[in-house]
Amino acid sequence: MEKYSLLNHYSVYRDSSIIPPKLMWKRIVNKTIRNYHTELWTVRVTGNPEFARFSVVHPHIRAARIWTAARTPRETPEASAAVRVLVNTREQPSGNNC
């Protein structure tokens, strides 16, 4: 909670004795986490000259399409397996270059 600065939200709810519905709390958490990572990405892309070209190709931070294709968290391992098959990161034995 400290990493994403959610303690302030928690303290407000704790002090007021009003707990938000689960869906509202989930939206707050997701928005806060998204903002945190967007800020880190923006600082890195604008502050590091090695990322200048990357920022032209990817002007906005977003999840890779393969991960958004996984509609539920249970489908994420399947998406990961699909990526491994498509990328085929295994090393090829020498002499078998095709």
Order of alpha helices (4+ residues) and beta strands (2+ residues): alpha-alpha-alpha-alpha-alpha
